[in-house]
């Protein structure tokens, strides 16, 4: 069982905070909560992968060099 601080979050919360999660702007507890949800929800995990790929593509188009989180140029 999870600690009360790590109560599961909803798909809606993940959607609202996914950008912050990918940018590592959340506190440790919120980051862990979203990570737990992403590990168990295929739909949200797919959305996270799609957003991360979009961010990488935009960085490549902007010529920003190596891209977070994969390091690809």
HTML snippet that shows the backbone in 3Dmol.js (N, CA, C, O; Angstrom):
<script src="https://3Dmol.org/build/3Dmol-min.js"></script>
<div id="view" style="width:600px;height:400px;position:relative"></div>
<script>
const pdb = `
ATOM      1  N   UNK A   1       0.842  -1.191   0.000  1.00  0.00           N
ATOM      2  CA  UNK A   1       0.000   0.000   0.000  1.00  0.00           C
ATOM      3  C   UNK A   1       0.879   1.244   0.000  1.00  0.00           C
ATOM      4  O   UNK A   1       1.955   1.264   0.598  1.00  0.00           O
ATOM      5  N   UNK A   2       0.403   2.275  -0.678  1.00  0.00           N
ATOM      6  CA  UNK A   2       1.174   3.509  -0.802  1.00  0.00           C
ATOM      7  C   UNK A   2       1.054   4.363   0.455  1.00  0.00           C
ATOM      8  O   UNK A   2       0.064   4.288   1.183  1.00  0.00           O
ATOM      9  N   UNK A   3       2.055   5.157   0.691  1.00  0.00           N
ATOM     10  CA  UNK A   3       2.008   6.160   1.741  1.00  0.00           C
ATOM     11  C   UNK A   3       0.875   7.140   1.422  1.00  0.00           C
ATOM     12  O   UNK A   3       0.592   7.373   0.247  1.00  0.00           O
ATOM     13  N   UNK A   4       0.220   7.719   2.431  1.00  0.00           N
ATOM     14  CA  UNK A   4      -0.833   8.704   2.155  1.00  0.00           C
ATOM     15  C   UNK A   4      -0.336   9.849   1.277  1.00  0.00           C
ATOM     16  O   UNK A   4      -1.098  10.404   0.485  1.00  0.00           O
ATOM     17  N   UNK A   5       0.928  10.197   1.416  1.00  0.00           N
ATOM     18  CA  UNK A   5       1.484  11.280   0.594  1.00  0.00           C
ATOM     19  C   UNK A   5       1.555  10.890  -0.878  1.00  0.00           C
ATOM     20  O   UNK A   5       1.586  11.755  -1.754  1.00  0.00           O
ATOM     21  N   UNK A   6       1.581   9.575  -1.150  1.00  0.00           N
ATOM     22  CA  UNK A   6       1.678   9.092  -2.527  1.00  0.00           C
ATOM     23  C   UNK A   6       0.342   8.557  -3.041  1.00  0.00           C
ATOM     24  O   UNK A   6       0.304   7.619  -3.838  1.00  0.00           O
ATOM     25  N   UNK A   7      -0.746   9.159  -2.579  1.00  0.00           N
ATOM     26  CA  UNK A   7      -2.047   8.746  -3.087  1.00  0.00           C
ATOM     27  C   UNK A   7      -2.059   8.873  -4.595  1.00  0.00           C
ATOM     28  O   UNK A   7      -1.477   9.796  -5.165  1.00  0.00           O
ATOM     29  N   UNK A   8      -2.729   7.935  -5.228  1.00  0.00           N
ATOM     30  CA  UNK A   8      -2.777   7.907  -6.690  1.00  0.00           C
ATOM     31  C   UNK A   8      -3.449   9.159  -7.221  1.00  0.00           C
ATOM     32  O   UNK A   8      -4.383   9.687  -6.617  1.00  0.00           O
ATOM     33  N   UNK A   9      -2.967   9.616  -8.343  1.00  0.00           N
ATOM     34  CA  UNK A   9      -3.585  10.761  -8.989  1.00  0.00           C
ATOM     35  C   UNK A   9      -4.460  10.267 -10.142  1.00  0.00           C
ATOM     36  O   UNK A   9      -4.396   9.103 -10.538  1.00  0.00           O
ATOM     37  N   UNK A  10      -5.259  11.163 -10.657  1.00  0.00           N
ATOM     38  CA  UNK A  10      -6.193  10.814 -11.727  1.00  0.00           C
ATOM     39  C   UNK A  10      -5.577  11.125 -13.093  1.00  0.00           C
ATOM     40  O   UNK A  10      -4.576  11.834 -13.196  1.00  0.00           O
ATOM     41  N   UNK A  11      -6.197  10.578 -14.130  1.00  0.00           N
ATOM     42  CA  UNK A  11      -5.767  10.886 -15.496  1.00  0.00           C
ATOM     43  C   UNK A  11      -5.864  12.384 -15.754  1.00  0.00           C
ATOM     44  O   UNK A  11      -5.009  12.959 -16.427  1.00  0.00           O
ATOM     45  N   UNK A  12      -6.894  13.007 -15.225  1.00  0.00           N
ATOM     46  CA  UNK A  12      -7.069  14.451 -15.410  1.00  0.00           C
ATOM     47  C   UNK A  12      -5.892  15.227 -14.802  1.00  0.00           C
ATOM     48  O   UNK A  12      -5.371  16.157 -15.419  1.00  0.00           O
ATOM     49  N   UNK A  13      -5.481  14.839 -13.596  1.00  0.00           N
ATOM     50  CA  UNK A  13      -4.352  15.506 -12.947  1.00  0.00           C
ATOM     51  C   UNK A  13      -3.076  15.316 -13.761  1.00  0.00           C
ATOM     52  O   UNK A  13      -2.290  16.250 -13.921  1.00  0.00           O
ATOM     53  N   UNK A  14      -2.876  14.108 -14.271  1.00  0.00           N
ATOM     54  CA  UNK A  14      -1.696  13.858 -15.108  1.00  0.00           C
ATOM     55  C   UNK A  14      -1.730  14.763 -16.327  1.00  0.00           C
ATOM     56  O   UNK A  14      -0.724  15.381 -16.676  1.00  0.00           O
ATOM     57  N   UNK A  15      -2.887  14.842 -16.974  1.00  0.00           N
ATOM     58  CA  UNK A  15      -3.012  15.705 -18.149  1.00  0.00           C
ATOM     59  C   UNK A  15      -2.714  17.159 -17.834  1.00  0.00           C
ATOM     60  O   UNK A  15      -2.070  17.858 -18.616  1.00  0.00           O
ATOM     61  N   UNK A  16      -3.188  17.606 -16.681  1.00  0.00           N
ATOM     62  CA  UNK A  16      -2.980  19.000 -16.281  1.00  0.00           C
ATOM     63  C   UNK A  16      -1.528  19.295 -15.929  1.00  0.00           C
ATOM     64  O   UNK A  16      -1.087  20.439 -16.042  1.00  0.00           O
ATOM     65  N   UNK A  17      -0.775  18.275 -15.501  1.00  0.00           N
ATOM     66  CA  UNK A  17       0.568  18.518 -14.980  1.00  0.00           C
ATOM     67  C   UNK A  17       1.670  17.806 -15.757  1.00  0.00           C
ATOM     68  O   UNK A  17       2.821  17.786 -15.322  1.00  0.00           O
ATOM     69  N   UNK A  18       1.328  17.224 -16.902  1.00  0.00           N
ATOM     70  CA  UNK A  18       2.291  16.428 -17.653  1.00  0.00           C
ATOM     71  C   UNK A  18       3.494  17.243 -18.103  1.00  0.00           C
ATOM     72  O   UNK A  18       4.626  16.765 -18.032  1.00  0.00           O
ATOM     73  N   UNK A  19       3.270  18.439 -18.554  1.00  0.00           N
ATOM     74  CA  UNK A  19       4.380  19.289 -18.987  1.00  0.00           C
ATOM     75  C   UNK A  19       5.341  19.563 -17.828  1.00  0.00           C
ATOM     76  O   UNK A  19       6.560  19.506 -17.992  1.00  0.00           O
ATOM     77  N   UNK A  20       4.781  19.857 -16.669  1.00  0.00           N
ATOM     78  CA  UNK A  20       5.620  20.095 -15.487  1.00  0.00           C
ATOM     79  C   UNK A  20       6.401  18.827 -15.121  1.00  0.00           C
ATOM     80  O   UNK A  20       7.560  18.900 -14.714  1.00  0.00           O
ATOM     81  N   UNK A  21       5.758  17.672 -15.270  1.00  0.00           N
ATOM     82  CA  UNK A  21       6.423  16.400 -14.970  1.00  0.00           C
ATOM     83  C   UNK A  21       7.608  16.197 -15.912  1.00  0.00           C
ATOM     84  O   UNK A  21       8.713  15.887 -15.468  1.00  0.00           O
ATOM     85  N   UNK A  22       7.376  16.371 -17.203  1.00  0.00           N
ATOM     86  CA  UNK A  22       8.442  16.147 -18.180  1.00  0.00           C
ATOM     87  C   UNK A  22       9.574  17.166 -18.030  1.00  0.00           C
ATOM     88  O   UNK A  22      10.735  16.851 -18.290  1.00  0.00           O
ATOM     89  N   UNK A  23       9.236  18.374 -17.616  1.00  0.00           N
ATOM     90  CA  UNK A  23      10.249  19.411 -17.414  1.00  0.00           C
ATOM     91  C   UNK A  23      10.910  19.330 -16.036  1.00  0.00           C
ATOM     92  O   UNK A  23      11.751  20.159 -15.689  1.00  0.00           O
ATOM     93  N   UNK A  24      10.516  18.323 -15.263  1.00  0.00           N
ATOM     94  CA  UNK A  24      11.045  18.113 -13.910  1.00  0.00           C
ATOM     95  C   UNK A  24      10.869  19.342 -13.031  1.00  0.00           C
ATOM     96  O   UNK A  24      11.778  19.742 -12.303  1.00  0.00           O
ATOM     97  N   UNK A  25       9.683  19.931 -13.112  1.00  0.00           N
ATOM     98  CA  UNK A  25       9.364  21.117 -12.328  1.00  0.00           C
ATOM     99  C   UNK A  25       8.496  20.810 -11.103  1.00  0.00           C
ATOM    100  O   UNK A  25       8.143  21.722 -10.355  1.00  0.00           O
ATOM    101  N   UNK A  26       8.157  19.559 -10.895  1.00  0.00           N
ATOM    102  CA  UNK A  26       7.326  19.175  -9.756  1.00  0.00           C
ATOM    103  C   UNK A  26       8.195  18.837  -8.556  1.00  0.00           C
ATOM    104  O   UNK A  26       9.362  18.473  -8.700  1.00  0.00           O
ATOM    105  N   UNK A  27       7.617  18.961  -7.385  1.00  0.00           N
ATOM    106  CA  UNK A  27       8.293  18.505  -6.181  1.00  0.00           C
ATOM    107  C   UNK A  27       8.408  16.985  -6.197  1.00  0.00           C
ATOM    108  O   UNK A  27       7.789  16.321  -7.029  1.00  0.00           O
ATOM    109  N   UNK A  28       9.190  16.442  -5.292  1.00  0.00           N
ATOM    110  CA  UNK A  28       9.458  15.009  -5.275  1.00  0.00           C
ATOM    111  C   UNK A  28       8.197  14.168  -5.108  1.00  0.00           C
ATOM    112  O   UNK A  28       8.044  13.152  -5.787  1.00  0.00           O
ATOM    113  N   UNK A  29       7.297  14.569  -4.225  1.00  0.00           N
ATOM    114  CA  UNK A  29       6.091  13.782  -3.977  1.00  0.00           C
ATOM    115  C   UNK A  29       5.184  13.799  -5.206  1.00  0.00           C
ATOM    116  O   UNK A  29       4.708  12.748  -5.638  1.00  0.00           O
ATOM    117  N   UNK A  30       4.943  14.979  -5.771  1.00  0.00           N
ATOM    118  CA  UNK A  30       4.083  15.062  -6.957  1.00  0.00           C
ATOM    119  C   UNK A  30       4.704  14.331  -8.142  1.00  0.00           C
ATOM    120  O   UNK A  30       3.996  13.676  -8.908  1.00  0.00           O
ATOM    121  N   UNK A  31       6.013  14.439  -8.297  1.00  0.00           N
ATOM    122  CA  UNK A  31       6.698  13.731  -9.383  1.00  0.00           C
ATOM    123  C   UNK A  31       6.523  12.217  -9.218  1.00  0.00           C
ATOM    124  O   UNK A  31       6.260  11.509 -10.189  1.00  0.00           O
ATOM    125  N   UNK A  32       6.669  11.734  -7.997  1.00  0.00           N
ATOM    126  CA  UNK A  32       6.498  10.312  -7.738  1.00  0.00           C
ATOM    127  C   UNK A  32       5.054   9.876  -7.997  1.00  0.00           C
ATOM    128  O   UNK A  32       4.821   8.815  -8.576  1.00  0.00           O
ATOM    129  N   UNK A  33       4.094  10.685  -7.573  1.00  0.00           N
ATOM    130  CA  UNK A  33       2.681  10.350  -7.794  1.00  0.00           C
ATOM    131  C   UNK A  33       2.373  10.231  -9.279  1.00  0.00           C
ATOM    132  O   UNK A  33       1.737   9.267  -9.704  1.00  0.00           O
ATOM    133  N   UNK A  34       2.814  11.198 -10.070  1.00  0.00           N
ATOM    134  CA  UNK A  34       2.559  11.137 -11.503  1.00  0.00           C
ATOM    135  C   UNK A  34       3.306   9.966 -12.131  1.00  0.00           C
ATOM    136  O   UNK A  34       2.776   9.294 -13.016  1.00  0.00           O
ATOM    137  N   UNK A  35       4.522   9.720 -11.682  1.00  0.00           N
ATOM    138  CA  UNK A  35       5.291   8.594 -12.194  1.00  0.00           C
ATOM    139  C   UNK A  35       4.605   7.263 -11.935  1.00  0.00           C
ATOM    140  O   UNK A  35       4.593   6.389 -12.802  1.00  0.00           O
ATOM    141  N   UNK A  36       4.035   7.104 -10.747  1.00  0.00           N
ATOM    142  CA  UNK A  36       3.299   5.884 -10.427  1.00  0.00           C
ATOM    143  C   UNK A  36       2.096   5.721 -11.342  1.00  0.00           C
ATOM    144  O   UNK A  36       1.810   4.620 -11.812  1.00  0.00           O
ATOM    145  N   UNK A  37       1.396   6.814 -11.592  1.00  0.00           N
ATOM    146  CA  UNK A  37       0.238   6.750 -12.476  1.00  0.00           C
ATOM    147  C   UNK A  37       0.678   6.394 -13.893  1.00  0.00           C
ATOM    148  O   UNK A  37       0.070   5.537 -14.535  1.00  0.00           O
ATOM    149  N   UNK A  38       1.719   7.041 -14.377  1.00  0.00           N
ATOM    150  CA  UNK A  38       2.196   6.765 -15.734  1.00  0.00           C
ATOM    151  C   UNK A  38       2.646   5.315 -15.889  1.00  0.00           C
ATOM    152  O   UNK A  38       2.511   4.733 -16.965  1.00  0.00           O
ATOM    153  N   UNK A  39       3.171   4.742 -14.835  1.00  0.00           N
ATOM    154  CA  UNK A  39       3.624   3.350 -14.892  1.00  0.00           C
ATOM    155  C   UNK A  39       2.460   2.364 -14.967  1.00  0.00           C
ATOM    156  O   UNK A  39       2.638   1.222 -15.390  1.00  0.00           O
ATOM    157  N   UNK A  40       1.277   2.801 -14.560  1.00  0.00           N
ATOM    158  CA  UNK A  40       0.144   1.876 -14.515  1.00  0.00           C
ATOM    159  C   UNK A  40      -0.984   2.228 -15.478  1.00  0.00           C
ATOM    160  O   UNK A  40      -1.976   1.502 -15.552  1.00  0.00           O
ATOM    161  N   UNK A  41      -0.853   3.331 -16.218  1.00  0.00           N
ATOM    162  CA  UNK A  41      -1.926   3.765 -17.109  1.00  0.00           C
ATOM    163  C   UNK A  41      -1.387   3.890 -18.543  1.00  0.00           C
ATOM    164  O   UNK A  41      -0.717   4.869 -18.869  1.00  0.00           O
ATOM    165  N   UNK A  42      -1.677   2.913 -19.385  1.00  0.00           N
ATOM    166  CA  UNK A  42      -1.150   2.941 -20.752  1.00  0.00           C
ATOM    167  C   UNK A  42      -1.556   4.191 -21.536  1.00  0.00           C
ATOM    168  O   UNK A  42      -0.772   4.705 -22.334  1.00  0.00           O
ATOM    169  N   UNK A  43      -2.752   4.669 -21.315  1.00  0.00           N
ATOM    170  CA  UNK A  43      -3.225   5.853 -22.046  1.00  0.00           C
ATOM    171  C   UNK A  43      -2.410   7.105 -21.676  1.00  0.00           C
ATOM    172  O   UNK A  43      -1.981   7.856 -22.552  1.00  0.00           O
ATOM    173  N   UNK A  44      -2.208   7.313 -20.387  1.00  0.00           N
ATOM    174  CA  UNK A  44      -1.417   8.469 -19.953  1.00  0.00           C
ATOM    175  C   UNK A  44       0.057   8.307 -20.332  1.00  0.00           C
ATOM    176  O   UNK A  44       0.719   9.283 -20.684  1.00  0.00           O
ATOM    177  N   UNK A  45       0.570   7.077 -20.260  1.00  0.00           N
ATOM    178  CA  UNK A  45       1.959   6.830 -20.655  1.00  0.00           C
ATOM    179  C   UNK A  45       2.151   7.155 -22.133  1.00  0.00           C
ATOM    180  O   UNK A  45       3.177   7.715 -22.519  1.00  0.00           O
ATOM    181  N   UNK A  46       1.167   6.804 -22.961  1.00  0.00           N
ATOM    182  CA  UNK A  46       1.249   7.120 -24.389  1.00  0.00           C
ATOM    183  C   UNK A  46       1.222   8.622 -24.608  1.00  0.00           C
ATOM    184  O   UNK A  46       1.942   9.141 -25.461  1.00  0.00           O
ATOM    185  N   UNK A  47       0.393   9.325 -23.838  1.00  0.00           N
ATOM    186  CA  UNK A  47       0.339  10.790 -23.949  1.00  0.00           C
ATOM    187  C   UNK A  47       1.674  11.403 -23.542  1.00  0.00           C
ATOM    188  O   UNK A  47       2.132  12.360 -24.166  1.00  0.00           O
ATOM    189  N   UNK A  48       2.300  10.860 -22.503  1.00  0.00           N
ATOM    190  CA  UNK A  48       3.600  11.365 -22.060  1.00  0.00           C
ATOM    191  C   UNK A  48       4.668  11.147 -23.125  1.00  0.00           C
ATOM    192  O   UNK A  48       5.478  12.035 -23.389  1.00  0.00           O
ATOM    193  N   UNK A  49       4.666   9.962 -23.736  1.00  0.00           N
ATOM    194  CA  UNK A  49       5.636   9.688 -24.806  1.00  0.00           C
ATOM    195  C   UNK A  49       5.413  10.629 -25.993  1.00  0.00           C
ATOM    196  O   UNK A  49       6.373  11.139 -26.572  1.00  0.00           O
ATOM    197  N   UNK A  50       4.160  10.855 -26.350  1.00  0.00           N
ATOM    198  CA  UNK A  50       3.854  11.731 -27.482  1.00  0.00           C
ATOM    199  C   UNK A  50       4.287  13.165 -27.197  1.00  0.00           C
ATOM    200  O   UNK A  50       4.854  13.826 -28.067  1.00  0.00           O
ATOM    201  N   UNK A  51       4.026  13.647 -25.996  1.00  0.00           N
ATOM    202  CA  UNK A  51       4.434  15.012 -25.650  1.00  0.00           C
ATOM    203  C   UNK A  51       5.954  15.123 -25.612  1.00  0.00           C
ATOM    204  O   UNK A  51       6.510  16.113 -26.085  1.00  0.00           O
ATOM    205  N   UNK A  52       6.628  14.130 -25.060  1.00  0.00           N
ATOM    206  CA  UNK A  52       8.095  14.158 -25.016  1.00  0.00           C
ATOM    207  C   UNK A  52       8.675  14.174 -26.435  1.00  0.00           C
ATOM    208  O   UNK A  52       9.642  14.887 -26.701  1.00  0.00           O
ATOM    209  N   UNK A  53       8.088  13.391 -27.343  1.00  0.00           N
ATOM    210  CA  UNK A  53       8.561  13.370 -28.730  1.00  0.00           C
ATOM    211  C   UNK A  53       8.306  14.713 -29.407  1.00  0.00           C
ATOM    212  O   UNK A  53       9.139  15.188 -30.179  1.00  0.00           O
ATOM    213  N   UNK A  54       7.177  15.316 -29.128  1.00  0.00           N
ATOM    214  CA  UNK A  54       6.871  16.637 -29.691  1.00  0.00           C
ATOM    215  C   UNK A  54       7.876  17.675 -29.207  1.00  0.00           C
ATOM    216  O   UNK A  54       8.345  18.505 -29.986  1.00  0.00           O
ATOM    217  N   UNK A  55       8.199  17.626 -27.941  1.00  0.00           N
ATOM    218  CA  UNK A  55       9.182  18.557 -27.371  1.00  0.00           C
ATOM    219  C   UNK A  55      10.540  18.353 -28.048  1.00  0.00           C
ATOM    220  O   UNK A  55      11.208  19.320 -28.414  1.00  0.00           O
ATOM    221  N   UNK A  56      10.945  17.080 -28.212  1.00  0.00           N
ATOM    222  CA  UNK A  56      12.234  16.806 -28.879  1.00  0.00           C
ATOM    223  C   UNK A  56      12.228  17.338 -30.310  1.00  0.00           C
ATOM    224  O   UNK A  56      13.211  17.933 -30.752  1.00  0.00           O
ATOM    225  N   UNK A  57      11.126  17.128 -31.038  1.00  0.00           N
ATOM    226  CA  UNK A  57      11.037  17.594 -32.423  1.00  0.00           C
ATOM    227  C   UNK A  57      11.109  19.116 -32.492  1.00  0.00           C
ATOM    228  O   UNK A  57      11.770  19.665 -33.374  1.00  0.00           O
ATOM    229  N   UNK A  58      10.449  19.790 -31.587  1.00  0.00           N
ATOM    230  CA  UNK A  58      10.484  21.254 -31.578  1.00  0.00           C
ATOM    231  C   UNK A  58      11.882  21.772 -31.263  1.00  0.00           C
ATOM    232  O   UNK A  58      12.324  22.769 -31.834  1.00  0.00           O
ATOM    233  N   UNK A  59      12.568  21.098 -30.361  1.00  0.00           N
ATOM    234  CA  UNK A  59      13.946  21.510 -30.048  1.00  0.00           C
ATOM    235  C   UNK A  59      14.858  21.320 -31.257  1.00  0.00           C
ATOM    236  O   UNK A  59      15.714  22.159 -31.538  1.00  0.00           O
ATOM    237  N   UNK A  60      14.665  20.210 -31.968  1.00  0.00           N
ATOM    238  CA  UNK A  60      15.487  19.989 -33.166  1.00  0.00           C
ATOM    239  C   UNK A  60      15.198  21.061 -34.210  1.00  0.00           C
ATOM    240  O   UNK A  60      16.126  21.585 -34.826  1.00  0.00           O
ATOM    241  N   UNK A  61      13.930  21.392 -34.415  1.00  0.00           N
ATOM    242  CA  UNK A  61      13.571  22.421 -35.392  1.00  0.00           C
ATOM    243  C   UNK A  61      14.127  23.786 -35.005  1.00  0.00           C
ATOM    244  O   UNK A  61      14.508  24.578 -35.867  1.00  0.00           O
ATOM    245  N   UNK A  62      14.169  24.051 -33.724  1.00  0.00           N
ATOM    246  CA  UNK A  62      14.657  25.339 -33.246  1.00  0.00           C
ATOM    247  C   UNK A  62      16.181  25.387 -33.222  1.00  0.00           C
ATOM    248  O   UNK A  62      16.760  26.440 -32.956  1.00  0.00           O
ATOM    249  N   UNK A  63      16.838  24.256 -33.497  1.00  0.00           N
ATOM    250  CA  UNK A  63      18.297  24.226 -33.511  1.00  0.00           C
ATOM    251  C   UNK A  63      18.906  24.405 -32.149  1.00  0.00           C
ATOM    252  O   UNK A  63      19.971  25.009 -32.016  1.00  0.00           O
ATOM    253  N   UNK A  64      18.241  23.882 -31.121  1.00  0.00           N
ATOM    254  CA  UNK A  64      18.733  24.060 -29.759  1.00  0.00           C
ATOM    255  C   UNK A  64      19.757  23.015 -29.352  1.00  0.00           C
ATOM    256  O   UNK A  64      20.124  22.943 -28.179  1.00  0.00           O
ATOM    257  N   UNK A  65      20.220  22.214 -30.278  1.00  0.00           N
ATOM    258  CA  UNK A  65      21.236  21.229 -29.965  1.00  0.00           C
ATOM    259  C   UNK A  65      20.648  20.040 -29.231  1.00  0.00           C
ATOM    260  O   UNK A  65      19.473  19.716 -29.408  1.00  0.00           O
ATOM    261  N   UNK A  66      21.453  19.390 -28.410  1.00  0.00           N
ATOM    262  CA  UNK A  66      20.966  18.200 -27.707  1.00  0.00           C
ATOM    263  C   UNK A  66      19.670  18.490 -26.977  1.00  0.00           C
ATOM    264  O   UNK A  66      19.486  19.547 -26.372  1.00  0.00           O
ATOM    265  N   UNK A  67      18.801  17.535 -27.055  1.00  0.00           N
ATOM    266  CA  UNK A  67      17.458  17.724 -26.535  1.00  0.00           C
ATOM    267  C   UNK A  67      17.237  16.906 -25.277  1.00  0.00           C
ATOM    268  O   UNK A  67      17.663  15.755 -25.174  1.00  0.00           O
ATOM    269  N   UNK A  68      16.577  17.513 -24.348  1.00  0.00           N
ATOM    270  CA  UNK A  68      16.107  16.795 -23.184  1.00  0.00           C
ATOM    271  C   UNK A  68      14.886  16.024 -23.594  1.00  0.00           C
ATOM    272  O   UNK A  68      14.163  16.533 -24.449  1.00  0.00           O
ATOM    273  N   UNK A  69      14.573  14.861 -23.088  1.00  0.00           N
ATOM    274  CA  UNK A  69      15.342  14.117 -22.107  1.00  0.00           C
ATOM    275  C   UNK A  69      16.291  13.101 -22.724  1.00  0.00           C
ATOM    276  O   UNK A  69      17.023  12.429 -21.996  1.00  0.00           O
ATOM    277  N   UNK A  70      16.299  12.970 -24.044  1.00  0.00           N
ATOM    278  CA  UNK A  70      17.053  11.871 -24.642  1.00  0.00           C
ATOM    279  C   UNK A  70      18.493  12.232 -24.989  1.00  0.00           C
ATOM    280  O   UNK A  70      19.323  11.338 -25.154  1.00  0.00           O
ATOM    281  N   UNK A  71      18.805  13.511 -25.102  1.00  0.00           N
ATOM    282  CA  UNK A  71      20.145  13.917 -25.466  1.00  0.00           C
ATOM    283  C   UNK A  71      20.429  13.900 -26.940  1.00  0.00           C
ATOM    284  O   UNK A  71      21.542  14.227 -27.354  1.00  0.00           O
ATOM    285  N   UNK A  72      19.434  13.521 -27.771  1.00  0.00           N
ATOM    286  CA  UNK A  72      19.632  13.521 -29.227  1.00  0.00           C
ATOM    287  C   UNK A  72      19.812  14.938 -29.753  1.00  0.00           C
ATOM    288  O   UNK A  72      19.197  15.884 -29.260  1.00  0.00           O
ATOM    289  N   UNK A  73      20.647  15.063 -30.740  1.00  0.00           N
ATOM    290  CA  UNK A  73      20.846  16.358 -31.377  1.00  0.00           C
ATOM    291  C   UNK A  73      19.830  16.563 -32.476  1.00  0.00           C
ATOM    292  O   UNK A  73      19.834  17.603 -33.135  1.00  0.00           O
TER     293      UNK A  73
END
`;
const viewer = $3Dmol.createViewer("view");
viewer.addModel(pdb, "pdb");
viewer.setStyle({}, {cartoon: {color: "spectrum"}});
viewer.zoomTo();
viewer.render();
</script>
